[in-house]
Amino acid sequence: MDRTTRPLVVVGAFAGSLIVGLVLMLWVLGGFRHVVVPAAIGGPFQLTDQSGETVTEKDMKGHPTLIFFGFTHCPDVCPTTLFEMSEVLRAMGNDADRVNAYYISVDPERDTTAAMKDYLSSFDPRLKGLTGSPEEIAKVLSEYRVYAKKVPLKDGDYTMDHTALIYLMDRDGKFVAPFNLNRKPEEAAADLKRYL
């Protein structure tokens, strides 16, 4: 061993022993008991689509699924996102029939099945708008770790603050990642086809 590598080996050995020592000390003191495992995203639900049909998590099995949470009185983010989702489905051609695309309400008070049907008539017909009772919606929001909060407006009406991610679930109904729509529809469609 020459003179230039010897100091590097000494420093490397010291750093390695320091890391091992810290890990052992944490283990002995019980420090790893407080390490939090990331919470799972998703879970069982039972909601109703805009046609009055019941939809559960079992309907996701065998197909990749895109899920977006929003509300029909949303002025900008929701319609823009649903338009972009519609463009991705269009770019997929016939393969879009093998994808679930759900728009789940965060505002069950106003988003009846009739309201969802009317609202979604402007978008791709494969998009299913899901709603339910306040309890059913609260359950699915909790399972998907979705933030949603009613915000009063001056005129006595209200709007909703909410998480604006698109969730990509695989064919087993397991969360993969947020789905990126900030690209050409053809690129997003090609990405989604990998999960068919």
C-alpha positions in Angstrom: 0.0 0.0 0.0 1.5 3.4 -1.0 1.5 6.6 1.0 -1.4 8.1 -0.9 -3.9 5.3 -0.4 -3.1 4.6 3.3 -4.8 7.8 4.6 -7.9 7.0 2.5 -8.1 3.5 3.9 -7.8 4.8 7.5 -10.5 7.4 6.9 -12.8 4.8 5.2 -12.3 2.3 8.0 -13.0 5.0 10.7 -16.2 6.2 8.9 -17.4 2.6 8.4 -16.8 1.7 12.1 -18.6 5.0 13.1 -21.7 4.1 11.1 -21.7 0.5 12.5 -21.3 1.9 16.0 -24.2 4.4 15.6 -26.5 1.7 14.1 -25.7 -0.7 17.0 -26.2 2.0 19.6 -29.6 3.0 18.1 -30.6 -0.7 18.0 -29.6 -1.2 21.7 -31.4 1.9 22.8 -34.5 1.0 20.9 -34.3 3.9 18.5 -35.5 1.9 15.6 -38.9 1.3 17.3 -39.8 4.8 16.4 -39.1 4.5 12.6 -42.4 5.0 10.8 -43.2 2.8 7.8 -44.9 4.8 5.1 -48.7 4.4 5.2 -50.3 2.3 2.5 -52.4 4.2 0.0 -55.7 2.7 -1.0 -58.2 0.3 0.6 -61.7 -1.1 0.4 -64.5 1.3 -0.6 -68.0 1.2 -2.0 -69.2 4.2 -4.0 -71.7 4.9 -6.7 -70.9 6.1 -10.3 -72.8 8.6 -12.3 -75.1 5.9 -13.7 -76.1 4.7 -10.3 -73.9 1.6 -10.4 -71.9 0.4 -7.4 -68.1 0.6 -7.7 -65.7 -1.0 -5.2 -62.0 -1.5 -5.0 -62.6 -5.0 -6.5 -63.5 -3.3 -9.8 -59.9 -2.1 -10.0 -58.4 -5.6 -10.2 -57.0 -6.7 -13.5 -56.7 -3.1 -14.9 -54.4 -0.1 -14.2 -56.5 2.7 -12.6 -56.1 6.4 -12.6 -57.9 8.1 -9.7 -58.4 11.9 -9.3 -60.2 13.5 -6.4 -62.2 16.7 -6.9 -65.6 18.3 -7.0 -68.0 19.5 -9.6 -68.0 23.1 -8.5 -64.2 23.3 -8.9 -63.5 26.4 -11.1 -60.2 25.4 -12.7 -57.9 22.5 -11.5 -60.6 19.8 -11.7 -61.9 20.5 -15.2 -58.3 21.1 -16.5 -57.2 17.7 -15.0 -60.2 15.8 -16.3 -59.6 17.3 -19.8 -56.0 16.2 -19.7 -57.0 12.7 -18.5 -59.5 12.6 -21.3 -56.7 13.4 -23.8 -54.5 10.6 -22.4 -57.4 8.1 -22.8 -58.0 9.3 -26.3 -54.3 8.9 -27.1 -54.4 5.3 -25.9 -56.9 4.3 -28.6 -58.7 1.0 -28.0 -56.3 0.3 -25.1 -58.2 2.9 -23.0 -61.0 0.4 -22.6 -58.6 -1.6 -20.4 -58.0 1.3 -18.0 -60.1 2.4 -15.1 -60.4 6.2 -14.8 -62.2 7.4 -11.6 -63.1 10.9 -10.5 -64.0 10.7 -6.8 -65.9 13.5 -5.2 -64.5 15.3 -2.1 -67.9 17.2 -1.9 -70.7 14.6 -1.4 -73.0 17.3 -0.1 -73.4 18.7 -3.7 -72.0 16.0 -5.9 -75.0 13.7 -6.4 -74.9 11.0 -9.1 -77.0 13.4 -11.3 -74.5 16.3 -10.7 -71.6 13.9 -11.6 -73.4 12.7 -14.7 -74.0 16.2 -16.0 -70.5 17.4 -15.1 -68.7 14.5 -16.7 -70.7 14.7 -20.0 -68.1 17.2 -21.2 -65.2 14.7 -20.8 -64.2 11.2 -22.0 -67.1 8.8 -21.6 -64.8 6.2 -19.9 -64.4 8.5 -16.9 -66.5 7.3 -14.0 -67.5 9.9 -11.4 -67.8 8.3 -8.0 -69.7 9.7 -5.0 -71.4 8.5 -1.9 -72.5 9.4 1.6 -70.3 11.8 3.7 -69.2 8.7 5.7 -68.3 6.7 2.6 -66.4 9.7 1.1 -64.5 10.3 4.4 -63.4 6.7 4.4 -62.0 6.7 0.9 -60.3 10.1 1.5 -58.6 8.6 4.6 -57.5 5.5 2.8 -56.0 7.5 -0.1 -54.4 10.1 2.3 -56.4 12.8 0.5 -56.6 16.3 2.0 -60.0 17.9 1.6 -61.4 20.9 3.5 -64.5 23.0 3.1 -63.7 26.7 2.7 -66.5 29.2 3.3 -67.0 32.0 0.8 -68.3 35.5 1.5 -71.6 34.9 -0.3 -72.5 32.0 2.1 -71.4 29.4 -0.5 -68.2 27.3 -0.1 -65.4 25.8 -2.1 -63.1 22.9 -1.4 -59.4 22.8 -0.9 -58.1 19.3 -1.9 -55.2 17.2 -2.9 -54.7 17.5 -6.7 -52.7 14.3 -7.4 -53.6 11.7 -9.9 -53.1 8.3 -8.3 -51.8 5.5 -10.5 -52.8 2.1 -9.2 -51.5 -1.2 -10.8 -53.5 -4.2 -11.9 -53.6 -5.5 -8.4 -55.1 -2.3 -7.0 -51.8 -1.2 -5.4 -50.5 2.3 -5.5 -47.6 2.8 -8.0 -47.0 6.6 -8.0 -48.6 9.9 -8.8 -49.3 10.0 -12.5 -47.7 12.8 -14.4 -49.9 14.7 -16.9 -47.4 17.5 -17.5 -46.3 16.0 -20.8 -47.8 15.3 -24.3 -50.8 13.0 -24.1 -49.1 10.5 -26.3 -46.2 10.2 -23.9 -48.5 9.8 -20.9 -50.5 7.2 -22.8 -47.3 5.2 -23.6 -46.3 5.3 -20.0 -49.8 4.1 -18.9 -49.8 1.2 -21.4 -46.8 -0.3 -19.6 -49.2 -1.2 -16.8 -51.8 -3.0 -18.9 
